Amino acid sequence: MTREAIAELLEKQRSYYNTAQTLPVSFRKTQLKKLYAAVKKYEPEIQNALQADLGKSAYEGFMCEVGLVLAEITYMLRHVKKWSKRQPVSTPLAQFPSRSFRQAVPYGNVLIMSPWNYPFLLTIEPLVNAIAAGNTAIMKPSAYSPATGKVIVKMIRECFPEEYVAVVTGGREENTALLEQKFDMIFFTGSQAVGKEVLRAAAEHLTPAVLELGGKSPCIVEESANIPLAARRIVFGKFLNCGQTCVAPDYILCHRSVKDQLIREMKNQITLQFGENPLENENYGKIISQKHFDRLCRLLDDRKIILGGQLDAFQCRIAPTLMDSVTEEDAVMSQEIFGPILPIMTYDNFDAMIANLQNKEKPLALYLFSKNQKHIRQVTTQLRYGGGCINDVVIHLATSQMGFGGVGESGMGSYHGKDGFDAFSHTKSIVDKKTWLDLPMRYQPYHSKFYEKLLHIFLR
């Protein structure tokens, strides 16, 4: 789509938003129901597209993408009426007689830019939040997941007029053209490098932005942990979607005393979950592109691989791989891995390990396997990260009851459920002042000390 066409599309959405048709809660709920029906209708095509783009099985496609979208729509339908109402707040005596309230209103015309690793979920779930909050939206799916992008275009065009919700496809040129426009809010999910470009473009128009980025998310395994269970859950979360999950455990930090046991259990779990030869497992995914496959291959060090490392260059597949004796100087620790490679590092002193993590960039997720309540409190209160789990991995994002987002280098803002509604809303603070009484103390000329004392009492 050309710059001119994108500008024209945004102008159509501005005009449509200005008619106020998106504001009634009844309208929003109707659109959410239409979207729910469309997702159900196109579910087989969505699953086929996810298989084509990422090698996802139908089960994984539903569990990690389609099912989560349907759950979010259901949650929004249940709560959007309450969230859209005026919220009364207390009014100070100095403003008597009046009443005060907070009112959530839509930002207006929003842009949603999504990544390729969960191409359906991370495009449609923010849209659900945007619709519930009363916005119009332009979505830009990733060019790396073209099959899913085609289904999204087909579904959205059937479901909504383009002046309300539209999809722009393409690559870098379209991204640049979209970011040149003045939106009322931008929602971006992707890499830190592209996130910086998005925020830079948003700053040109002083546009608020939510950034869902990534980072090297550590997984701490403490000596008190249930090691067999930890291994089972880590293997699931790390190699889900072939490791291409923004909150996947990026590397393990385990106490030296349990490392050998943890490795044995993880080797066993990889075999149990993916088979003796994972590259022959039709439910094990693939790397999204040759470019990303080549990048991951450069992170492998044959001297440190203790399991896996097998490659299928033709299909861009890498077997679940464990690397031991990894140091900070290794290539695999120089960047977010975003693939099926799991480095294992050790520590001897918990406090020293925590102090070291405090000096690193703030990750999107952090996981701790432990029964030690003191250590659990240290991790949850002292370390800064987007979110995480105690004695599990990745599942904290699979709920509408809690917001999901990063902090610092891993992003800003959050969404899901109420946080998602708030992310796409501006909350106004309103004082409704009555006209039947007008206290004189705030007006000049200021003479009496009595008024000063009285005002001090009212403002306390």
N, C-alpha and C positions, 0 to 999 in steps of 0.2 A: 504494500500500500504506500502511495506517495505521501510526502509531507502535506501537500495540499488536501489530499483525501482525509488524512488523519485530522487535520485542523477543522475540516468541514464536519467530520463525524463528531468531534468534541463540541463544536458549536451547536449541532443538533441536540446533543445531550444537555447542554446548558439551557437551551430553549425549553426542552421538555421538563427539566427539573424546575424551571421557573414557573411552570403551570401549577406546581404544588401537588401534582397527582401522586407522587411517591410518598407523601407525608402521612396519609391516614394509615393507621395500623391495619385496618381491614384490607387495604391494597397490598401492604407488605406481606401479610399472611397468605393472600391469594397467590402472590408471585412465588412464595416459598413452596406452596403446595404444588404449583405448576412445575417448579424445579424438581421436587421430589418425584413426581410422576415421570418426568423426563429421564431422570437418572435410572429409575426402575425400568423404563422402556428400553433404554440404550445399554443396560448393564451387560448383555452379552457382547456388544460391540466394544464397550469400554474394556472388558477383560481381554478380548482378542487384541486390542491395541496395546495394552500393557504387556501382553506376551510378545508382541512384535517389537516393541521398543526396548524392553528390559528383561524379557524372558520370564516374566512373572507368571506363576500358576494362577488359575482362577481362584483358588482358595486364598492365596496371599493377596491377590488383587482386591478381593472383597474385604479381607481382614484389615488390610492396611490402607485402603483407599476408598472404595465404594461404600463399605459399611460405615466408615467414620463420617463420610459426607452425609449419609442418610441419618445417622445419629445426631449430627449437628443441626440439620434442618428440623428434626423432631424437637430438639431442645429449644431451638429458637421459637418455633410455633407455640411452645408451651409458655414461654416467658416474655416474649417481645411486648405484649400488651402492658405488663407490669413495668418493664424497664422504660417504656415510652411515656409513662405518666409523669406528671409533675411530682417532684419529691419535696414535701414541705420541710423547712428548716426553721430553727428558732430565730426570732427577731429581737435585737437588743432594744431596751426601753427607749434609748435615744431616738429610735426611728418610729416610735409610737405616734399615731395608729397606722399600722401597716402589717402585711404578711410577706414572708419570704419563701422562695422556692427555687429549686434547681430543675432545669428542663433540658433533657437531651434532645438535640436536633442533628440532622444529618450534616456532614461536611459539604455534600453536594455532588460534584462530579469527581469520581475517584479512578485511579489507575491501579490495576493489580498486575504485577509482573511475577511470573512463577517459574520455577526451575524444572529440570527434566527428571529428577530422581523419583519423585512422587507426582507425576505430571497431572494426574486427575485430582487427587486430594488437594494439592497445594495451589491449584487454580480455582477449584469450585468451593472449597471450604471458606476462603476469604470472601468469595462472592456471596455466600450465604450470610455472613456477618454484615456485608455491605448492604444487601437487600433488606435485612432485618432493621438496619439503622435508617433506611429510607433514602439511600443514595442511588444515583445512576452509576454505571461502571463500564470501563473499557478494560478488557483482559488481554494480556500478552503472554501466551504460553511459550515455552522454550522451543527453539528450532531443533534441538537435539532429540526431541520426542515427537516426531511428526505424525505418527499414527494416532497417538492419543490426541494431539492437537486437532486433527481432522474430525475426530468424533466430537470433541468439545465444540468446534465451530458448527457442526451439523445440529447438535443438540440445542445449543444456545439460540441459533437462528430460528429453529422451530418453536422455541419456547418464548422468546422475547423480541420485541421490535428493537432495531439497532439504536434508536434514540434513547432507549432505556438501558439495555445491556448489549454490548458488542464485543467481538473478538477480533483482534488484529494479529495476523500471523506474519512470519518472516524472521529475519535475523538482526544483525547489528544495525543496519540502516533504519529499520523500523523502530528498534529500541531507541536509537538516537532521536528520531523524529518525534516519538512519543514524549521523551524527556524534555524536548524543547518547548512543549506546550505547557500552559499554566493550568494544572489540575488543582482541585481543592484539597486533595490528599493522595499520597502515593503509598502503596503497600508492596514491598519487595521481599522476595525470598530468593536467596542465592549465595554466591561467594562473597567474601570480604572485599575482594578487589573490585567486583562490579558494584557492590554495595556502596563503596566510596564514590563511584561515578554517579550513582543514583542520588546520593545525598548531596553531592556537589551540584547536580542539576536542580534538585529541589530547592537548594539554598538560593539559586538565582531568582526564584519566584517567592521565596519565603514560604514554601509549601511544607506543611507537616508531613512527616514520613514515618512509617513503621518498617524497620529493617529486621528480617529474620535471617541471620547469617550462619556461621558455623564455628569451627575451631577444633583444637585438639582436646577432645573430652576424655579426661582420665577415668580409669576404673580402678579403684583401690580395693585390694583384697587383704584384709587384716588377719592376723593369726587366729582370731577367735571365730572366723567365718565358717559357715557350713560349706566346705570346699566342693563336695560333689554337686550340691545345688547351685553354688556360685558358677561352677564350670558350665552346667547345663544352661543357665540363664544368660551367661555371657556369650556363649556360642550362638544361642538363638539371636540375641540382639545385635551382635557384631556382624554376622553373616546374612542376616535378613536383607533382602534386596541386594545381595552380593556385596554387602558392606557399604552400599551407596545410600546411607541414611545420615542426615545431619547430626543426629543425636546418638549415633552408634558409638560404643566405646572405642576410642581412637587408639589407646594403648593401656596396658595393665601396669599398675604399680602394686606389687605384692610383697608381703613380708618374706624375707629370705627363707625363713623356716618352713613356709608352706609352698614355696615355688615348685618344687619337684612334684608334690602331690597335685597341685593345681594343673600343671602341664599334663600329667598322666590323665587326669579327669577330662581336660579339654580335648585331648587327643581322642579319648574314648567317645566323648559327646559328638565330636565332628563325624566320626564313623557312624554313630547311632542315628544322627539327624540327617546326614547327607550321603551315607553309604561309603563303601570301600573306595569307590572312584566317583567323587562328586561331579566330575565333568561329564559323567554319563547319566546324572540325575536330571530328569526333565523338569523337576520342580526347583532346580537351582538356577538362579538367574545369570545374566551376562552383564558385562561392562557396556555402558551406553554407546561408546564410540571408539574408533581406533585411536583417536587422540588421547582419550582418557586411559585406554588400555596401555598405550606406550608409556604414558606418565607413570602408571603403577608399576610397570615392569622395571623402570629405572629405580624404584624404591626397594626392589628385592635384592637381598645380599645372600648368595648361595651359602656363604660360610656360616650364616646365622639362622638359616631355615631349618627348623626341626620337624616340621610337618607341612605337607602341601608344596606349593611352588609350581605345580604343573600348570602348563599353559595350553590354551587352544586359541591360537592367533586368528584362525579363520573365523571363529564365532565370537571372538573377544571375551573369552572366559578364563578366569583364574581360579584355581582350586582354593578352598579355605586354607590360609597359610599362617603358621605360627613362626615367629622369629624370637630367639632367645639371646641373652647376653647383649641386648641392645643398649647403646649409650646415646646421650644427647647429640653426639657428633654424627651419628648415622643419618643417611639421607631420609630414612623413613620417619625420623623425628623432626625433620625440617619443615614439614607442611602438614596440613590436614590430609589424612590418607584417603578417605572416601572410597574405600575398596576393601576387598576381602583379605587384608593383611593385618595381622595383630601382633605388634611388638610387645615383648614382656620385659619389664624392668623390675628391679628389686629395691627395697629399702630396709634399713635396720632399725631406725629410730623414727617413730611416728611423728613426733613433734618437729623433727628436722625435715621430714618429708612434707608436712603441712607448710612449714615456713618456706620451703622451696616453691611449692605451688602458689603461695601468695604472691610471689614475684613474677609469675608467668602471666601471659595474657588470659583474660577471663573467658573460659570456654562456655559453649552453649549448654553443655550438660556435664554432670559429674556423678559418679556412682561409687557407693561404698558398700562393701560386704563385710559386716561386722556384727557382733553381739555386744560389743563394748559401748555402753551408753555414753561414757565420757568422750570417746572418740567420735561417736555419732554426733554429739553436740558440737564438738570442735569443727567438724566438717560442715554441718548445716549452718553454723553461726559465723565462723571465722573466714571461710573461703567464699569468694565471690564468683558466681556462675549463674547461668540462666535458670536451671532447674535440674532435677535429677531424681534418683531413687536410693533408698536404703534397701539392700539385699535384693535388688532387681535392676533391670536396665530398660530403657526406652519407653516403658509403659506410662510414664507420667504425662506424655503428650496425648494419650489416647482417651481423653475425657473432656467433656464440656463443662465440668464442674470447676476446673482450674484453668487459669490462663497459661499460655505457653509463649515464651520469648527469651531473648538473650539479654546480655548486659555488656556494656563496654564494647570490646572488639567483636563480640558475638551477636550484637544487635541492639535494638532499642524498641521499646513497646512490646505488647503481647496481644494475643488473640485466643480464640476458643470461648464459647459460651458468653457470659457477661463481659469478660474482657474483650471479646471480639466485637460485641455491640458497642462498647465504649471506645474501642480503637477507631471505629468508623463514625463516631459521633463527637460533636462538641457540646459540652454541658454548660449551659448559660446559668448565671446566677441572677435572679430577678427579685427586686423589691417592689411590691404592689402597694403604694402609699395611698392612704385614704384622704379624702378631701374635706371631711366634716370637721377636722381640727388641724390647726397649724401652729405648733409650739414656736414661740418667738426667739428662743435662746440661741439659735444658730445664726441669726441675722445681725448685721451691724446696724447701729453702733454698739460696741461691746462696752458696757459700763459696770454692771453689777458683778461682784465676786460671787454672789449667790449662784448666778447662772454657771459660773466656772465650776463651783463645787458640785452643783446639781448634775452638770454634764459629766463630771468625773465619776459620779455615782452611777449614772445611766450607762456609761461605756464600760464599766468593769465587767 
